[in-house]
Amino acid sequence: SFPDIYIEASKKMGLKPKECVVFEDMYIPILSAKKAGMMVVGVDNGYLDHQSPDLKMRVDKFIENFYEIL
């Protein structure tokens, strides 16, 4: 996992990584964002939960779709 892109994005926004929330639907980017120190919301894309049996333990929140955050 490569957290660099997430760290760079937070710098460009003038935020610390711990101040960011990442919405991701792929396993490796979830690991990268967590490694960067960000909160991660896993978004189901139809197969996300099958990519790794421990996925739901790695994200801070797991949602089935974006309607859940409204």
N, C-alpha and C positions, 0 to 999 in steps of 0.2 A: 504494500500500500504506500502511496506517495502523497503525503499531506501538503506538499509545497504549494500546490495550486490553491488550496483552501487558505493557507496562511497568507499567501500573496493577496488573495481577494479580500481578506479581512483588513490587511494593511491599507489597501487602496480605498477601502470604505472608512478608514480611520477608526477601526474597532479592534479590540482584542479578540482572539479566537473564542474565548469563553463567553463573549457577548453575542456570538453568532448562532443561528439555528440553520441547519442544513436539511433540506428535504431531498431525499435520495431514493431511487428505486433500483439501485444495483449494489450488489454486495461489496465489491472492491472499493468503490467510492465511499460507501458507508464506513468501511475500515479506515480509509484515508482521512475522512472528516473527523472521526473519533480520535485518530492519532494526532490530528492538528489541535485537539482540545476543544472541539465544538460540540454543541448539542445536536443530535441527529434524530430526525423523524424519518422512519422508514415508510415508504408509500408502496402499497401493494400494486404490482403491475401485472398480476396474473400468474407470475412464477417466482416472484421475489422470495417468498417464504420457502421455496424448494431449493434455493441456491446454497443454503447452509442450515443445518439443523439448529444451530445456536444463534441464528440471525436475530430473533426477537429479544434475546438477552444482550445483544450488542448495541441495539438502538435505544434511545431514551424513551421513544414513543413509537408505536407502530399503528398506522392508520390504513384502512381499507381503501379510502379515497379522500379527496380534498373536502368533501362535504362534511366530514367529521370535525374539521377545524372551524366551521362556521358557527 
